[in-house]
């Protein structure tokens, strides 16, 4: 699993801080393997997040998901 995090204005966090926080709340196997920071997420006119646009970034021409290029991995 891959997490894309958008921080609120004025907030700061590191990948390790987020990983520690998540693992304290849920089981380790449910925690994201990689974490990426983004400025914004693409949204539709209705304000819903367009997941297909985020996923398209990681798709290969054959349609399979490629390894995520992130700021940190396990």
ROBAKE-879553 format. One line per field, with one value per atom (N, C-alpha, C, O): residue number from 0; atom name; x, y, z; residue in one letter. Coordinates in steps of 0.2 Angstrom, whole numbers, plus 5000, padded with zeros to 4 digits. Example, Ala and Ser with C-alpha at 12.3 -4.5 7.8 and 13.67 -1.06 7.14 Angstrom:
2
num = (0, 0, 0, 0, 1, 1, 1, 1)
atome = (N, CA, C, O, N, CA, C, O)
X = (5066, 5062, 5066, 5071, 5064, 5068, 5064, 5067)
Y = (4972, 4978, 4984, 4983, 4989, 4995, 5000, 5006)
Z = (5039, 5039, 5039, 5042, 5035, 5036, 5039, 5040)
residu = (A, A, A, A, S, S, S, S)
END
This chain:
74
num = (0, 0, 0, 0, 1, 1, 1, 1, 2, 2, 2, 2, 3, 3, 3, 3, 4, 4, 4, 4, 5, 5, 5, 5, 6, 6, 6, 6, 7, 7, 7, 7, 8, 8, 8, 8, 9, 9, 9, 9, 10, 10, 10, 10, 11, 11, 11, 11, 12, 12, 12, 12, 13, 13, 13, 13, 14, 14, 14, 14, 15, 15, 15, 15, 16, 16, 16, 16, 17, 17, 17, 17, 18, 18, 18, 18, 19, 19, 19, 19, 20, 20, 20, 20, 21, 21, 21, 21, 22, 22, 22, 22, 23, 23, 23, 23, 24, 24, 24, 24, 25, 25, 25, 25, 26, 26, 26, 26, 27, 27, 27, 27, 28, 28, 28, 28, 29, 29, 29, 29, 30, 30, 30, 30, 31, 31, 31, 31, 32, 32, 32, 32, 33, 33, 33, 33, 34, 34, 34, 34, 35, 35, 35, 35, 36, 36, 36, 36, 37, 37, 37, 37, 38, 38, 38, 38, 39, 39, 39, 39, 40, 40, 40, 40, 41, 41, 41, 41, 42, 42, 42, 42, 43, 43, 43, 43, 44, 44, 44, 44, 45, 45, 45, 45, 46, 46, 46, 46, 47, 47, 47, 47, 48, 48, 48, 48, 49, 49, 49, 49, 50, 50, 50, 50, 51, 51, 51, 51, 52, 52, 52, 52, 53, 53, 53, 53, 54, 54, 54, 54, 55, 55, 55, 55, 56, 56, 56, 56, 57, 57, 57, 57, 58, 58, 58, 58, 59, 59, 59, 59, 60, 60, 60, 60, 61, 61, 61, 61, 62, 62, 62, 62, 63, 63, 63, 63, 64, 64, 64, 64, 65, 65, 65, 65, 66, 66, 66, 66, 67, 67, 67, 67, 68, 68, 68, 68, 69, 69, 69, 69, 70, 70, 70, 70, 71, 71, 71, 71, 72, 72, 72, 72, 73, 73, 73, 73)
atome = (N, CA, C, O, N, CA, C, O, N, CA, C, O, N, CA, C, O, N, CA, C, O, N, CA, C, O, N, CA, C, O, N, CA, C, O, N, CA, C, O, N, CA, C, O, N, CA, C, O, N, CA, C, O, N, CA, C, O, N, CA, C, O, N, CA, C, O, N, CA, C, O, N, CA, C, O, N, CA, C, O, N, CA, C, O, N, CA, C, O, N, CA, C, O, N, CA, C, O, N, CA, C, O, N, CA, C, O, N, CA, C, O, N, CA, C, O, N, CA, C, O, N, CA, C, O, N, CA, C, O, N, CA, C, O, N, CA, C, O, N, CA, C, O, N, CA, C, O, N, CA, C, O, N, CA, C, O, N, CA, C, O, N, CA, C, O, N, CA, C, O, N, CA, C, O, N, CA, C, O, N, CA, C, O, N, CA, C, O, N, CA, C, O, N, CA, C, O, N, CA, C, O, N, CA, C, O, N, CA, C, O, N, CA, C, O, N, CA, C, O, N, CA, C, O, N, CA, C, O, N, CA, C, O, N, CA, C, O, N, CA, C, O, N, CA, C, O, N, CA, C, O, N, CA, C, O, N, CA, C, O, N, CA, C, O, N, CA, C, O, N, CA, C, O, N, CA, C, O, N, CA, C, O, N, CA, C, O, N, CA, C, O, N, CA, C, O, N, CA, C, O, N, CA, C, O, N, CA, C, O, N, CA, C, O, N, CA, C, O, N, CA, C, O, N, CA, C, O, N, CA, C, O)
X = (5004, 5000, 5004, 5010, 5002, 5006, 5001, 4995, 5004, 5000, 5003, 5009, 4998, 5000, 4997, 4991, 5001, 5000, 5000, 5005, 4995, 4994, 4994, 4989, 4999, 4999, 4996, 4995, 4992, 4989, 4994, 5000, 4992, 4996, 4999, 4996, 5006, 5010, 5012, 5015, 5009, 5011, 5017, 5018, 5021, 5027, 5027, 5024, 5029, 5030, 5035, 5036, 5038, 5043, 5040, 5035, 5043, 5040, 5041, 5036, 5046, 5047, 5041, 5039, 5040, 5035, 5028, 5024, 5026, 5020, 5020, 5015, 5025, 5025, 5024, 5021, 5028, 5027, 5020, 5017, 5017, 5010, 5005, 5001, 5006, 5001, 5002, 4997, 5008, 5009, 5007, 5005, 5006, 5004, 4996, 4993, 4993, 4986, 4983, 4978, 4987, 4984, 4990, 4996, 4988, 4993, 4998, 4996, 5004, 5010, 5009, 5011, 5005, 5004, 4999, 4999, 4995, 4990, 4993, 4990, 4999, 5002, 5005, 5007, 5005, 5008, 5015, 5019, 5017, 5024, 5028, 5034, 5025, 5028, 5024, 5018, 5027, 5024, 5026, 5032, 5022, 5024, 5020, 5014, 5024, 5021, 5019, 5022, 5013, 5011, 5008, 5006, 5008, 5005, 4998, 4994, 4995, 4987, 4986, 4990, 4979, 4977, 4972, 4968, 4972, 4967, 4960, 4959, 4956, 4949, 4944, 4946, 4938, 4933, 4930, 4931, 4925, 4921, 4917, 4915, 4915, 4911, 4915, 4913, 4922, 4927, 4929, 4932, 4928, 4930, 4937, 4939, 4941, 4948, 4948, 4944, 4951, 4952, 4957, 4963, 4956, 4961, 4964, 4970, 4960, 4962, 4968, 4973, 4968, 4974, 4980, 4986, 4979, 4985, 4988, 4994, 4983, 4986, 4989, 4994, 4987, 4990, 4997, 5001, 4999, 5006, 5011, 5016, 5008, 5012, 5010, 5013, 5006, 5005, 5010, 5013, 5011, 5016, 5011, 5005, 5014, 5010, 5006, 5001, 5008, 5005, 4999, 4995, 4998, 4992, 4994, 4990, 5000, 5002, 5004, 5007, 5004, 5006, 5014, 5016, 5017, 5025, 5026, 5022, 5033, 5035, 5034, 5036, 5032, 5031, 5037, 5042, 5038, 5044, 5042, 5039, 5045, 5043, 5049, 5055, 5047, 5053, 5056, 5061, 5052, 5054, 5051, 5045, 5054, 5051, 5054, 5059, 5051, 5054, 5059, 5062)
Y = (4994, 5000, 5006, 5006, 5011, 5018, 5023, 5023, 5028, 5033, 5040, 5041, 5044, 5051, 5056, 5056, 5060, 5064, 5071, 5074, 5075, 5082, 5085, 5084, 5089, 5092, 5099, 5102, 5100, 5107, 5112, 5111, 5118, 5124, 5125, 5125, 5126, 5127, 5121, 5121, 5115, 5109, 5106, 5106, 5102, 5099, 5091, 5090, 5087, 5080, 5077, 5078, 5072, 5068, 5061, 5059, 5057, 5050, 5046, 5042, 5046, 5042, 5044, 5040, 5050, 5052, 5050, 5047, 5050, 5047, 5040, 5037, 5036, 5029, 5027, 5022, 5030, 5029, 5030, 5026, 5035, 5037, 5032, 5029, 5030, 5025, 5018, 5015, 5016, 5009, 5009, 5004, 5015, 5015, 5014, 5012, 5016, 5016, 5009, 5007, 5006, 5000, 4995, 4997, 4989, 4984, 4985, 4988, 4983, 4984, 4982, 4986, 4977, 4974, 4979, 4978, 4983, 4987, 4994, 4998, 4995, 5002, 5002, 4997, 5008, 5009, 5008, 5009, 5004, 5003, 5009, 5009, 5013, 5019, 5025, 5025, 5031, 5037, 5043, 5043, 5046, 5052, 5058, 5058, 5064, 5070, 5074, 5073, 5077, 5081, 5087, 5088, 5092, 5099, 5098, 5101, 5095, 5094, 5088, 5084, 5086, 5080, 5082, 5087, 5079, 5081, 5080, 5074, 5085, 5084, 5085, 5089, 5082, 5083, 5090, 5093, 5092, 5098, 5097, 5102, 5091, 5089, 5089, 5089, 5090, 5090, 5083, 5083, 5078, 5071, 5070, 5073, 5066, 5065, 5060, 5055, 5062, 5058, 5053, 5054, 5047, 5042, 5039, 5038, 5039, 5036, 5041, 5038, 5047, 5051, 5050, 5050, 5049, 5047, 5040, 5039, 5036, 5029, 5029, 5025, 5033, 5033, 5035, 5033, 5038, 5040, 5034, 5034, 5028, 5022, 5017, 5011, 5018, 5012, 5012, 5017, 5006, 5005, 5004, 5003, 5004, 5004, 4997, 4997, 4992, 4986, 4986, 4981, 4991, 4991, 4989, 4990, 4986, 4984, 4990, 4995, 4989, 4995, 4994, 4989, 5000, 5000, 5001, 5003, 5000, 5002, 5010, 5014, 5012, 5019, 5022, 5020, 5028, 5032, 5037, 5042, 5036, 5040, 5043, 5041, 5046, 5049, 5045, 5045, 5039, 5034, 5028, 5028, 5022, 5016, 5012, 5014, 5006, 5002, 4998, 4994)
Z = (5000, 5000, 5000, 5003, 4997, 4996, 4999, 4997, 5003, 5005, 5002, 5002, 5000, 4998, 5003, 5005, 5006, 5012, 5010, 5007, 5011, 5010, 5017, 5020, 5019, 5025, 5025, 5020, 5031, 5032, 5032, 5034, 5029, 5029, 5036, 5041, 5036, 5043, 5046, 5051, 5044, 5048, 5044, 5038, 5049, 5046, 5049, 5054, 5045, 5047, 5043, 5037, 5046, 5042, 5041, 5044, 5036, 5034, 5041, 5042, 5044, 5050, 5056, 5059, 5057, 5061, 5059, 5064, 5053, 5051, 5051, 5053, 5050, 5050, 5057, 5059, 5062, 5069, 5072, 5075, 5070, 5071, 5069, 5073, 5063, 5060, 5063, 5065, 5064, 5067, 5074, 5077, 5078, 5085, 5084, 5089, 5079, 5078, 5075, 5077, 5070, 5067, 5067, 5068, 5065, 5064, 5059, 5054, 5060, 5056, 5049, 5044, 5048, 5041, 5037, 5031, 5040, 5037, 5036, 5032, 5038, 5037, 5030, 5027, 5027, 5021, 5020, 5025, 5015, 5014, 5012, 5014, 5008, 5006, 5007, 5007, 5008, 5010, 5005, 5005, 5002, 4998, 5000, 5002, 5000, 5001, 4995, 4990, 4995, 4989, 4991, 4997, 4987, 4988, 4988, 4993, 4983, 4983, 4980, 4977, 4980, 4976, 4971, 4972, 4965, 4960, 4962, 4965, 4961, 4963, 4957, 4952, 4957, 4952, 4954, 4959, 4950, 4951, 4957, 4960, 4959, 4965, 4971, 4977, 4970, 4976, 4978, 4983, 4974, 4976, 4973, 4968, 4977, 4975, 4969, 4969, 4963, 4957, 4958, 4956, 4961, 4962, 4956, 4956, 4950, 4944, 4942, 4939, 4943, 4940, 4945, 4942, 4951, 4955, 4953, 4953, 4952, 4950, 4943, 4942, 4939, 4932, 4932, 4928, 4937, 4938, 4939, 4937, 4942, 4943, 4938, 4939, 4933, 4928, 4923, 4921, 4921, 4915, 4909, 4910, 4903, 4897, 4897, 4893, 4900, 4900, 4904, 4905, 4908, 4913, 4920, 4925, 4921, 4928, 4932, 4929, 4938, 4943, 4944, 4945, 4942, 4943, 4950, 4954, 4952, 4959, 4960, 4955, 4966, 4967, 4968, 4971, 4965, 4966, 4971, 4970, 4977, 4983, 4987, 4985, 4992, 4996, 5001, 5003, 5002, 5007, 5006, 5004, 5007, 5007, 5013, 5016, 5014, 5019, 5017, 5021)
residu = (X, X, X, X, X, X, X, X, X, X, X, X, X, X, X, X, X, X, X, X, X, X, X, X, X, X, X, X, X, X, X, X, X, X, X, X, X, X, X, X, X, X, X, X, X, X, X, X, X, X, X, X, X, X, X, X, X, X, X, X, X, X, X, X, X, X, X, X, X, X, X, X, X, X, X, X, X, X, X, X, X, X, X, X, X, X, X, X, X, X, X, X, X, X, X, X, X, X, X, X, X, X, X, X, X, X, X, X, X, X, X, X, X, X, X, X, X, X, X, X, X, X, X, X, X, X, X, X, X, X, X, X, X, X, X, X, X, X, X, X, X, X, X, X, X, X, X, X, X, X, X, X, X, X, X, X, X, X, X, X, X, X, X, X, X, X, X, X, X, X, X, X, X, X, X, X, X, X, X, X, X, X, X, X, X, X, X, X, X, X, X, X, X, X, X, X, X, X, X, X, X, X, X, X, X, X, X, X, X, X, X, X, X, X, X, X, X, X, X, X, X, X, X, X, X, X, X, X, X, X, X, X, X, X, X, X, X, X, X, X, X, X, X, X, X, X, X, X, X, X, X, X, X, X, X, X, X, X, X, X, X, X, X, X, X, X, X, X, X, X, X, X, X, X, X, X, X, X, X, X, X, X, X, X, X, X, X, X, X, X, X, X, X, X, X, X)
END
